[in-house]
Amino acid sequence: MTTATCRCGATTHSHMCMLRSNGKTEEIARITTAPKFYCFTCGAEANCAENLCEPAPIEA
């Protein structure tokens, strides 16, 4: 069973929470090689803001 809608209401399948819900571990590994953003909602980290519901930059 796959989740069709993200927690934030988006229908994109590239958000980290959607990838996790649908067991897409290979894609998660690919988009988290050098995280520059985190999700303000769930704390997930990703290389690009587009992969998160509420992206915020990771402060160095």
Protein Blocks (a to p, Z undefined) as FASTA:
>chain_A
ZZfbdfkopabfkbfklmmmnopaklmmmmmmbccbdcfknopacfblklpfbdcdddZZ
